[in-house]
């Protein structure tokens, strides 16, 4: 347990010194602030453009708080998760590739502890930055539209969070497997593409973890119910456990 | 565009954070001449032109080892 705490501490120090924490914080704060603004001003910008071309008639509905959350989830789900994967791509790959982890392993640190601390440190950073973006988005949305009706608030945000953890687990697994930053990114990117392809099959959709990052806004407006999300949540959680166990198993067998 | 002027105090923080992100990355690019790949010129263009994702890319995969 002491080794775990010490290694977690080392991970946090590292993310501060390699600007990971700063980058994540800035990006997620930006995305949180940007989404309500985009929702609010897109119609005005379109109108200004259309005004220069009188033959074009664009009918734009008045933006609502719903549009703001729609923007939020699409920004976090694409740009935010992309930043998450890029920032953490060197999480395990870097240290195995450079061999700096060997020093600590020979001093008696177990390989499982390395994986668990890396996962928890990355998860903690993702959680804080994600909360930051939610707060920013909430403040701006409340400012523009006042109080608005939302449903399943916790589950909508939690699904995206769990999906982020899944991506971190894939990044760690890829890093252990290939010992390269690009291998780690490629594996995670490949998995996302595969999940997108699986999403074409209507029968597989409720079980596909990618649903957790794509339909949150629908959940927020009660167009989806909790039971629509439950299978994907379970599959996602199972995958995270499986990947973490897999990472430890592969790492234990790996020649460094 | 009058509404845009009214909204300036709300939009301003957005630009400031974006600027901080860009400037931090730019200063780092100029101060550390070693990159994992690419050259100073390439990274300066990436950091300035690609908003948000440029600095992320630089710090995550472009930044060389400290010496």
Interface residues (C-beta under 8 A of the other chain):
Chain A: X18 X19 X20 X22 X23 X26 X27 X29 X30 X33 X34 X37 X41 X44 X48 X79 X82 X83 X86 X87 X89 X90 X140 X143 X181
Chain B: X1 X3 X4 X7 X10 X11 X13 X14 X17 X18 X20 X21 X24 X28 X52 X53 X55 X56 X57 X59 X60 X61 X63
